Amino acid sequence: MSAPIEKLTAAHAEVKAEIARTDTKTGLLLAFVGAVLAGTASLARDLPLSTAACVVGGVGVAVLVAAAVLLLRSTRPNLGGRRERFGFPLWATLSPQEITTVVTTVDPAVAVAGLSRIAVAKFTCLRRAVDLTMAGVALLVLAALLALGGAA
C-alpha cells in the first residue's frame, strides 16, 4: 500500500472512531439528562415550592429538554441530502456491479471528508448539549436552594 493510501486509510479509521466516541458520549449524556429529569420530577413532588423555585426549576427543566433534543438530533441518522454521497447510503441504491465500480474508482478522500463533516456536526450538537445540561442542572440546583430556603 502506498503512503498516501495508508494515510487516507488511517484518517478514515480515525474519523470513524471519533464518530463512535461521540455516539457513546451522547448515549451516556442522554441517560444522565433523563435521570436528572426523573429525579427532578420525584423531588418536586416532595418539596414545598415557592413561585421563584417553580419558575427557575421550570426553566431548568426546559433547558434540559432542549439538551435532550440536541442529543437525539446528534444520534439521528442522516441518510440523504448530502452534496456527495458515499458509503452505505450510496451503496444501498446501487447494484452489486455498480458498488464494485464505485468502491474501486471513488477517491477515498471523499469518504474521509464526508465522515469528517458528520463528526463535526455530531460534536457540535454534543458540545451544545453539554453546555445546556450544565446550565439546566445549575438552574435546578438554584430552584432547590430557593425551595429549601423558602424564598417567595
C-alpha positions as CSV (number, residue, x, y, z in Angstrom):
1,M,0.0,0.0,0.0
2,S,1.4,3.4,-0.9
3,A,2.0,6.1,1.8
4,P,-0.9,8.4,0.7
5,I,-3.4,5.5,0.7
6,E,-2.1,4.4,4.1
7,K,-2.6,7.9,5.4
8,L,-6.1,8.1,3.9
9,T,-7.0,4.7,5.5
10,A,-5.7,5.9,8.9
11,A,-7.6,9.2,8.5
12,H,-10.8,7.2,7.7
13,A,-10.4,5.0,10.7
14,E,-9.7,8.0,12.9
15,V,-12.9,9.8,11.8
16,K,-15.0,6.6,12.3
17,A,-13.5,6.2,15.8
18,E,-14.4,9.9,16.6
19,I,-18.0,9.3,15.4
20,A,-18.2,6.2,17.6
21,R,-16.8,8.2,20.6
22,T,-19.4,10.9,20.1
23,D,-22.2,8.4,19.9
24,T,-21.0,6.8,23.1
25,K,-20.8,10.1,24.9
26,T,-24.2,11.1,23.6
27,G,-25.8,8.0,24.9
28,L,-24.2,8.5,28.3
29,L,-25.2,12.1,28.5
30,L,-28.8,11.3,27.3
31,A,-29.1,8.8,30.2
32,F,-27.7,11.4,32.6
33,V,-30.2,14.0,31.4
34,G,-33.1,11.5,31.7
35,A,-32.0,10.6,35.3
36,V,-31.8,14.3,36.3
37,L,-35.3,14.9,34.8
38,A,-36.7,11.9,36.6
39,G,-35.1,12.9,39.8
40,T,-36.3,16.4,39.5
41,A,-39.9,15.2,39.0
42,S,-39.6,13.0,42.0
43,L,-38.2,15.7,44.2
44,A,-40.5,18.4,43.0
45,R,-43.5,16.5,44.4
46,D,-41.8,16.3,47.9
47,L,-40.6,19.9,48.2
48,P,-42.6,22.9,49.1
49,L,-42.1,25.0,46.0
50,S,-42.3,28.8,46.0
51,T,-43.2,30.7,42.9
52,A,-39.5,31.6,42.3
53,A,-38.5,28.0,42.7
54,C,-41.2,26.9,40.3
55,V,-40.1,29.4,37.7
56,V,-36.4,28.7,38.0
57,G,-37.0,24.9,38.1
58,G,-39.3,25.1,35.1
59,V,-36.6,27.0,33.1
60,G,-34.1,24.4,34.2
61,V,-36.3,21.6,33.0
62,A,-36.9,23.3,29.7
63,V,-33.1,23.7,29.2
64,L,-32.6,20.0,30.0
65,V,-35.3,19.1,27.5
66,A,-33.5,21.2,24.9
67,A,-30.3,19.4,25.7
68,A,-32.0,16.0,25.2
69,V,-33.4,17.2,21.8
70,L,-29.9,18.1,20.7
71,L,-28.6,14.8,21.9
72,L,-31.3,12.9,20.0
73,R,-30.6,15.1,16.9
74,S,-26.9,14.1,17.2
75,T,-27.7,10.4,17.1
76,R,-30.4,10.6,14.4
77,P,-29.0,9.2,11.1
78,N,-29.0,11.4,8.1
79,L,-29.3,9.0,5.2
80,G,-29.7,11.5,2.4
81,G,-29.5,15.1,1.3
82,R,-25.7,15.4,1.2
83,R,-23.8,17.0,-1.6
84,E,-21.7,14.0,-2.3
85,R,-23.0,10.6,-1.3
86,F,-20.7,7.9,0.0
87,G,-20.6,4.7,2.0
88,F,-23.6,2.5,2.7
89,P,-26.3,5.1,1.9
90,L,-24.9,5.2,-1.6
91,W,-24.3,1.5,-1.8
92,A,-28.0,0.8,-0.9
93,T,-29.0,2.4,-4.1
94,L,-26.6,0.5,-6.4
95,S,-26.4,-2.9,-8.0
96,P,-23.6,-5.2,-6.9
97,Q,-21.7,-4.3,-10.1
98,E,-22.1,-0.6,-9.5
99,I,-20.9,-1.0,-5.9
100,T,-17.7,-2.7,-7.2
101,T,-17.2,0.2,-9.7
102,V,-17.8,2.9,-7.0
103,V,-15.6,1.2,-4.4
104,T,-12.7,0.8,-6.8
105,T,-12.9,4.2,-8.5
106,V,-14.0,6.7,-5.9
107,D,-11.3,8.7,-4.2
108,P,-11.1,7.6,-0.5
109,A,-10.7,11.3,0.5
110,V,-14.3,11.8,-0.4
111,A,-15.4,9.4,2.4
112,V,-12.9,11.0,4.8
113,A,-14.3,14.4,4.0
114,G,-17.9,13.3,4.3
115,L,-17.4,11.4,7.5
116,S,-15.5,14.4,8.9
117,R,-18.5,16.6,8.3
118,I,-20.7,14.1,10.1
119,A,-18.2,14.0,13.0
120,V,-18.1,17.8,13.3
121,A,-21.9,18.1,13.2
122,K,-22.2,15.4,15.9
123,F,-19.5,17.1,18.1
124,T,-21.2,20.5,17.7
125,C,-24.5,19.1,18.9
126,L,-22.8,17.2,21.8
127,R,-20.9,20.4,22.8
128,R,-24.1,22.5,22.8
129,A,-26.0,19.7,24.7
130,V,-23.2,19.6,27.4
131,D,-23.5,23.4,27.8
132,L,-27.3,23.2,28.1
133,T,-27.0,20.3,30.6
134,M,-24.7,22.3,32.8
135,A,-27.0,25.3,32.7
136,G,-30.1,23.2,33.3
137,V,-28.5,21.5,36.3
138,A,-27.4,24.8,37.7
139,L,-30.9,26.2,37.4
140,L,-32.3,23.1,39.1
141,V,-29.8,23.4,42.0
142,L,-30.8,27.1,42.3
143,A,-34.5,26.1,42.3
144,A,-33.8,23.5,45.0
145,L,-32.0,26.1,47.1
146,L,-34.9,28.5,46.6
147,A,-37.4,25.8,47.7
148,L,-35.3,24.8,50.7
149,G,-34.6,28.5,51.7
150,G,-38.3,29.3,51.5
151,A,-37.8,32.3,49.2
152,A,-41.1,33.6,47.9
